[in-house]
Amino acid sequence: METMKTQITILLLFIGMTSFAQNIYIAHRGASYLAPENTLASAKLAWERGADAVECDVYLTKDNRVMVIHDKDTKRTCSGKKNLSITDSPSLLLRDLDAGSWKDKKYKGEKIPYLSELIETVPAGKTLVVEIKSKSDILPHLKRVVDESGKTDQIVFIAFDWNTIVKTKKTFPGNKCYWLSSSKSAAKRKMAEVAAAGLEGVDLSHGIIDSEIMALAKEHNLEVLAWTVDDPAETKRLNDLGVTRITTNRPKWLKELLASM
């Protein structure tokens, strides 16, 4: 009887470890807790620290280059010149800005990256999650960059704008695409439409995810991703609901802390 109890305990532990191993931690804008967000330094540090995936944001510049930055302008994260609109500025002018000093002096000189540069950092077996901030006019240029990268199968797309993410799926039929939302009512209302559009799922603000949302997603055979979570207790709550893909500013810390719980 004691031997049987031991075997059951080992089996339960193995199941638990297997479940934990399936969790995917997505580094929000790279290792943004430590390095300047959406830079090559941030992406490289995230890979070094064991992130399963890196999330980044992209805009289309005036000269049709796909660049990695979260905001529509350079005010918050860049210094060196006056505030510039991303869509109204040529890429070379944007590249003159310092995108690292605001975080730490040691990152002085970091540039706003081209998406092509960021894709080059992605190791084998890892994933780059690209959030499209521009409208769908970015897609022909985005497709060119992705096609030329040789890493098409390592890229996932997300977007808040419904038309943009639907057109993205048509442009990249072989890539996973997710609609972003921070509204529970909108997520509930559009779940069937997400499935009908051929998207793989929804990427939701963690606070709106509950058993009702998960049940709706399951009904439509959709995945649910969560953003942005830096709290172990909240991560465990999401895991218990069945969410296994978590976007976080602190992937290494969160993964290690949960493994020790």
BASEDO-222382 format. One record per residue: y, x, z of N, C-alpha, C in turn. Coordinates in pm, whole numbers, padded with zeros to 5 digits, always signed. Atoms other than C-alpha are relative to their C-alpha. Layout:
YXZYXZYXZ;...
***
This chain:
-00121+00084+00000+00000+00000+00000+00126+00087+00000;-00116-00090-00008+00240+00283+00090+00023+00070-00133;-00010-00065+00131+00162+00455-00240+00063-00095-00102;-00054+00099+00091+00239+00134-00428+00150-00018+00022;-00142+00013-00032+00573+00099-00246+00080+00118-00056;-00067-00120+00050+00661+00456-00340+00015-00007-00152;-00004+00011+00145+00573+00392-00704+00105-00101-00046;-00099+00104+00032+00786+00077-00708+00142+00054+00018;-00132-00058-00028+01078+00265-00552+00041+00095-00110;-00027-00095+00108+01053+00541-00813+00034-00074-00129;-00024+00078+00121+01036+00281-01090+00139-00062+00002;-00132+00061-00012+01347+00103-00961+00111+00103-00017;-00096-00108+00014+01532+00432-00937+00014+00041-00146;-00001-00037+00141+01432+00517-01292+00075-00104-00084;-00069+00107+00072+01553+00178-01417+00150+00011+00024;-00141-00014-00033+01882+00229-01236+00063+00116-00072;-00052-00117+00068+01926+00576-01383+00013-00026-00150;-00004+00032+00142+01843+00447-01729+00121-00087-00032;-00114+00089+00019+02102+00171-01693+00130+00077+00006;-00123-00078-00015+02366+00418-01575+00022+00089-00121;-00011-00091+00114+02289+00654-01861+00054-00071-00124;-00046+00076+00116+02374+00375-02106+00150-00024+00004;-00144+00019-00010+02732+00355-01979+00074+00101-00086;-00083-00084+00085+02990+00493-02220+00140+00004+00058;-00134-00015-00054+03314+00634-02082+00091+00055-00110;-00092-00032+00109+03597+00641-02335+00129+00056+00060;-00120-00066-00054+03880+00884-02258+00125-00059-00065;-00120+00070+00046+04204+00685-02288+00108+00097-00047;-00095-00093+00060+04431+00879-02526-00036+00146+00031;+00048-00132-00038+04216+01181-02446-00004+00012+00151;+00000-00023-00146+04214+01340-02100+00144-00017+00050;-00143+00026-00021+04552+01175-02041+00044+00007+00145;-00037-00017-00141+04537+01201-01663+00048+00143+00025;-00029-00142-00020+04563+01580-01697+00086+00061-00110;-00068-00059+00116+04701+01653-02044+00087-00105-00069;-00086+00096+00069+04970+01496-02265-00079-00089-00096;+00077+00098+00076+04828+01180-02419+00012+00017-00150;+00002+00003+00146+04731+01160-02784+00039+00133-00065;-00020-00132+00059+04753+01535-02843-00135+00068-00020;+00124-00075+00019+04494+01786-02958-00047+00058+00133;+00035-00054-00131+04506+01940-02610-00073-00104+00084;+00060+00108-00078+04422+01606-02453-00141-00035-00051;+00131+00031+00059+04135+01536-02694-00100+00111+00032;+00091-00113-00025+03984+01884-02657-00042+00007+00146;+00032-00001-00143+04004+01866-02277-00099-00111+00034;+00093+00112-00023+03830+01527-02282-00141+00037-00043;+00133-00042+00045+03543+01668-02488-00058+00104+00095;+00046-00105-00091+03521+01972-02259-00050-00059+00132;+00035+00062-00128+03498+01741-01957-00107-00107-00014;+00118+00085+00017+03210+01543-02103+00024-00143-00037;-00025+00138+00042+03375+01229-02236-00098-00039-00109;+00090+00049+00104+03143+01016-02446+00077-00032-00128;-00086+00036+00112+03432+00908-02667+00144+00025+00039;-00145-00013-00022+03806+00958-02707+00068-00113-00075;-00080+00103+00065+04049+00677-02781+00135+00058-00036;-00133-00044+00042+04369+00741-02975+00071-00115-00070;-00082+00102+00065+04653+00540-03130+00062+00059-00127;-00055-00054+00124+04780+00572-03487+00107-00091-00060;-00107+00065+00076+05093+00483-03682+00008+00065-00138;-00027-00053+00133+05184+00527-04047+00146+00042-00007;-00137-00051+00008+05492+00743-04106+00067-00042-00132;-00076+00035+00120+05761+00700-04371-00062+00061-00126;+00062-00066+00116+05580+00946-04599-00151-00023-00006;+00139+00046+00010+05246+00769-04552-00103+00097+00059;+00096-00082-00075+05086+01014-04311-00045-00078+00124;+00053+00068-00119+04860+00880-04035+00011+00095+00118;-00026-00087-00114+04983+01025-03706-00041-00066+00130;+00057+00047-00126+04853+00997-03351+00107-00008+00108;-00099+00023-00105+05099+00845-03104-00010-00147+00042;+00015+00136-00051+05099+00535-02885+00121-00087-00027;-00121+00080+00008+05461+00423-02897+00054-00005-00142;-00060+00014+00132+05661+00305-03197+00111+00101-00025;-00102-00104+00014+05913+00579-03128-00036+00118+00091;+00033-00125-00070+05928+00925-02970+00066+00014+00137;-00082-00009-00120+06148+00846-02669-00078+00042+00124;+00073-00022-00126+05882+00851-02394-00076+00132+00003;+00094-00112-00005+05651+01134-02496+00044+00125-00076;-00044-00117+00077+05856+01374-02708+00140+00045+00040;-00132-00053-00027+06155+01599-02661+00039+00099-00108;-00044-00099+00097+06365+01833-02872+00100-00052-00100;-00095+00062+00091+06556+01588-03089+00025-00143+00048;-00027+00138-00037+06697+01238-03072-00124-00087-00020;+00110+00094+00012+06464+00942-03042-00021-00040-00146;+00033+00031+00138+06285+00880-03372-00100-00114-00010;+00098+00104+00031+06108+00573-03507-00112+00064-00082;+00114-00060+00072+05759+00666-03625-00005-00048-00144;+00016+00054+00134+05750+00434-03923+00118+00032-00092;-00119-00029+00081+06103+00528-04036+00026+00149-00016;-00022-00145+00003+06059+00905-04006-00108+00071-00081;+00101-00080+00070+05886+01162-04228-00081+00083+00099;+00091-00068-00093+05593+01340-04069+00048+00140+00039;-00045-00135-00031+05745+01689-04091+00110+00001+00107;-00103+00011-00103+06044+01578-03884-00063-00032+00135;+00071+00036-00124+05812+01424-03626-00076+00120+00055;+00077-00118-00043+05609+01745-03617+00089+00106+00064;-00092-00095-00063+05918+01936-03506+00018-00026+00149;-00021+00040-00140+05914+01753-03173-00103+00063+00092;+00091-00049-00104+05758+01881-02852-00063-00121+00068;+00070+00117-00055+05494+01627-02748-00080+00034+00126;+00080-00040-00116+05361+01819-02446+00076+00026+00127;-00074-00043-00119+05636+01935-02210+00022-00110+00102;-00024+00110-00093+05690+01590-02059-00111-00011+00104;+00115+00007-00092+05345+01617-01900-00007+00124+00089;+00008-00126-00073+05346+01985-01799+00055+00110-00090;-00060-00109+00078+05533+02298-01907-00104+00081-00077;+00103-00079+00069+05204+02464-02000-00039-00061-00134;+00032+00066+00127+05171+02212-02283+00119-00001-00096;-00116-00008+00087+05508+02297-02436-00043+00045-00140;+00034-00035+00138+05482+02309-02813-00109-00085-00061;+00099+00092+00057+05208+02048-02851+00071-00093-00099;-00060+00084+00104+05278+01850-03167-00064-00138-00001;+00063+00128+00030+05220+01490-03259-00105+00029-00107;+00103-00040+00097+04886+01533-03437-00010-00094-00120;+00051+00083+00109+04780+01409-03775-00139-00048+00044;+00133+00049-00036+04472+01191-03735-00108+00094-00052;+00100-00091+00056+04284+01435-03959-00029+00116+00095;+00018-00110-00096+04340+01709-03698-00083-00046+00119;+00072+00051-00117+04212+01490-03416-00147-00023-00033;+00139+00024+00041+03900+01393-03610-00078+00132-00002;+00067-00131+00005+03821+01764-03654-00053+00042+00137;+00044-00040-00134+03784+01797-03274-00126-00073+00046;+00110+00084-00048+03509+01534-03249-00134+00071-00015;+00129-00068+00008+03178+01700-03161-00109-00091-00056;+00115+00077+00047+02846+01591-03307-00049-00090+00113;+00052+00094-00098+02711+01285-03130+00106-00072+00082;-00109+00064-00073+03053+01181-02998+00075-00096-00092;-00068+00106+00075+03285+00898-03106+00150+00007+00021;-00144+00014-00008+03654+00863-03183+00035-00147-00019;-00042+00141+00006+03798+00518-03110+00147-00002-00044;-00134-00003+00058+04105+00464-03329+00066-00137+00014;-00077+00124-00011+04353+00199-03222+00111-00001-00104;-00099+00010+00107+04562+00087-03518+00123-00074+00051;-00126+00057-00047+04922+00028-03412+00082-00058-00115;-00072+00050+00117+05064-00021-03761-00066-00127-00051;+00060+00116+00066+05003-00328-03972-00100+00049-00104;+00109-00034+00091+04741-00337-04245+00041+00092-00115;-00041-00091+00106+04955-00128-04484-00048+00143+00024;+00053-00134-00032+04808+00176-04306-00140+00021-00057;+00144-00010+00029+04455+00100-04423-00037+00089-00120;+00038-00091+00111+04448+00271-04768+00014+00147+00039;-00024-00138-00042+04587+00588-04609-00099+00041+00109;+00100-00025-00103+04356+00559-04311-00137+00024-00061;+00130-00016+00067+04057+00522-04540-00011+00137-00065;+00002-00132+00063+04152+00836-04731-00027+00109+00104;+00017-00100-00105+04177+01036-04408-00143+00000+00053;+00134+00012-00056+03848+00906-04272-00105+00046-00100;+00096-00040+00103+03662+00950-04600-00004+00152-00018;-00007-00145+00019+03781+01310-04631-00049+00078+00121;+00037-00070-00124+03684+01392-04272-00147+00040+00005;+00143-00024-00009+03310+01382-04326-00061-00051+00130;+00048+00051-00129+03280+01206-03988+00017-00151+00010;-00020+00145+00005+03306+00844-04096-00086-00074+00101;+00092+00072-00088+03004+00740-03892+00027+00024+00148;-00033-00026-00139+03164+00874-03572+00130-00069+00043;-00129+00063-00026+03470+00650-03587-00015-00151+00019;-00004+00142-00033+03528+00306-03433+00146-00043-00006;-00138+00048+00012+03837+00090-03488+00027-00118+00093;-00044+00111-00083+04028-00140-03254+00145-00033-00036;-00139+00039+00027+04352-00338-03296+00030-00132+00068;-00046+00127-00056+04552-00614-03128+00029-00101-00110;-00037+00090+00108+04676-00758-03456-00124-00054-00070;+00121+00062+00052+04417-01005-03579-00021+00029-00149;+00014-00024+00144+04484-00971-03953-00035+00145-00029;+00027-00143+00023+04480-00594-03926-00146+00034+00029;+00137-00037-00034+04142-00572-03753-00100-00067-00096;+00088+00066+00097+03986-00826-03993+00000+00079-00132;-00009-00080+00123+04113-00623-04292-00062+00138+00019;+00064-00129-00028+03995-00305-04122-00151-00009-00018;+00146+00019+00015+03640-00442-04108-00038-00007-00148;+00028+00009+00144+03659-00520-04480+00014+00138-00066;-00022-00134+00054+03789-00169-04550-00109+00097+00042;+00104-00087-00056+03526-00004-04328-00119-00086+00044;+00108+00092-00037+03226-00242-04340-00112+00065+00081;+00106-00067-00073+02993+00022-04197+00040+00050+00137;-00049-00048-00130+03208+00099-03893+00019-00116+00097;-00022+00103-00101+03227-00092-03566+00149-00027+00016;-00139+00041-00016+03551-00289-03524+00009-00105+00111;-00017+00090-00114+03678-00469-03214+00144-00051+00008;-00132+00060-00018+03967-00706-03154+00043+00019+00145;-00055-00024-00133+04187-00614-02858+00077-00122+00050;-00078+00109-00060+04329-00871-02617+00014+00020+00150;-00020+00000-00145+04475-00900-02269+00012-00143+00052;-00010+00142-00036+04466-01281-02268-00138-00064+00006;+00131+00064-00015+04163-01462-02133-00010-00126-00086;+00003+00123+00079+04255-01789-02301-00016+00031-00149;+00012-00038+00141+04297-01616-02637-00140+00053-00030;+00134-00055+00020+03969-01430-02596-00104-00111-00008;+00093+00114+00002+03784-01752-02519+00014-00079-00130;-00027+00082+00119+03948-01934-02808-00048+00067-00128;+00028-00070+00125+03879-01664-03067-00140+00062-00009;+00130-00066-00002+03529-01555-02970-00084-00036-00124;+00078+00042+00118+03363-01759-03246+00059+00059-00127;-00068-00055+00117+03622-01637-03497-00026+00150-00014;+00033-00143+00000+03554-01276-03398-00137+00021-00064;+00135-00010+00056+03187-01327-03477-00001-00033-00149;-00003+00044+00140+03261-01509-03803+00062+00106-00091;-00066-00105+00079+03482-01219-03917-00087+00124-00015;+00091-00113+00012+03189-00981-03877+00034+00116+00092;-00034-00104-00096+03349-00783-03595-00114+00017+00100;+00109-00027-00095+03118-00620-03344+00027-00055+00139;-00027+00053-00132+03300-00754-03042+00147-00001+00034;-00137+00004-00051+03611-00764-02827+00020+00115+00098;-00038-00106-00093+03791-00493-02631+00109-00059+00088;-00086+00083-00084+03955-00664-02333+00057+00074+00120;-00057-00048-00126+04187-00583-02046-00098-00037+00111;+00112+00018-00094+03941-00540-01759+00014-00120+00092;-00021+00107-00097+04100-00799-01533-00038-00138-00048;+00032+00133+00052+04021-01091-01764-00150-00018-00024;+00144+00007+00025+03652-01009-01795-00072-00058+00121;+00079+00062-00106+03427-01237-01591-00128-00055-00061;+00129+00051+00048+03093-01414-01621+00018-00099-00114;-00025+00096+00108+03247-01683-01843+00022+00072-00133;-00025-00079+00121+03375-01427-02093-00128+00064-00050;+00125-00066+00039+03044-01242-02090-00100-00099-00059;+00091+00103+00053+02850-01563-02148+00039-00041-00141;-00048+00035+00135+03068-01653-02446-00032+00110-00100;+00031-00113+00088+03025-01306-02592-00149+00003-00034;+00144+00000+00022+02650-01325-02547-00041-00112-00095;+00029+00115+00086+02643-01667-02712+00025+00033-00147;-00037-00035+00138+02807-01516-03021-00050+00139-00039;+00061-00131+00027+02610-01189-03004+00106+00109-00021;-00111-00095+00008+02925-00982-02942-00002+00096+00118;-00016-00098-00106+02987-00666-02742+00134-00022+00070;-00125+00005-00075+03252-00654-02470+00031+00140+00053;-00050-00128-00052+03448-00334-02405+00115-00030+00096;-00105+00022-00099+03696-00294-02118+00100+00114+00002;-00105-00101-00016+04029-00112-02078+00097-00048+00108;+00023-00141-00025+04180+00070-01887-00032+00009+00148;+00054+00009-00135+03979+00126-01567-00012+00139+00064;+00009-00126-00075+04025+00409-01315-00052-00022+00142;+00047+00036-00134+03880+00230-01012-00153-00014+00001;+00148+00007-00003+03510+00285-00924-00053-00139+00033;+00047+00133-00037+03474-00056-00760+00011-00099-00116;-00018+00087+00116+03613-00232-01065-00098+00037-00111;+00099-00043+00099+03390-00024-01291-00138-00055+00034;+00130+00054-00043+03086-00130-01086-00006-00150-00024;-00003+00144+00025+03194-00495-01108-00026-00029-00148;+00018+00018+00144+03215-00466-01486-00143+00034-00043;+00139-00038+00030+02879-00286-01503-00096-00111+00040;+00087+00108-00048+02720-00564-01298+00007-00123-00091;-00014+00111+00094+02856-00816-01548-00066+00031-00135;+00063-00040+00125+02701-00617-01832+00089+00080-00093;-00090-00083+00081+03000-00418-01959-00038+00146+00019;+00046-00139-00011+02883-00066-02036+00092+00099-00072;-00094-00088+00070+03173+00070-02244+00138-00017+00063;-00121+00006-00081+03472+00150-02025+00101+00105-00048;-00107-00094+00032+03802+00304-02135+00072+00037+00130;-00057-00048-00125+03949+00519-01857+00085+00125-00023;-00081-00122+00005+04213+00786-01797-00074+00118+00062;+00068-00106-00076+03964+00980-01583-00152-00008-00020;+00144+00019+00028+03619+00977-01752-00093+00087+00083;+00089-00090-00074+03468+01282-01581-00005-00038+00148;-00009+00038-00142+03588+01184-01233-00072-00131+00025;+00059+00132-00019+03480+00822-01274-00151+00006-00016;+00144-00011+00024+03139+00910-01414-00070+00069+00117;+00061-00075-00111+03064+01161-01139+00003-00080+00130;-00011+00079-00123+03187+00932-00863-00101-00114+00002;+00095+00110+00008+02977+00640-00981-00144+00050+00010;+00135-00058-00008+02672+00864-01017-00038+00033+00142;+00028-00036-00139+02706+00960-00651-00004-00120+00093;-00005+00120-00085+02742+00603-00525-00139-00060+00021;
***
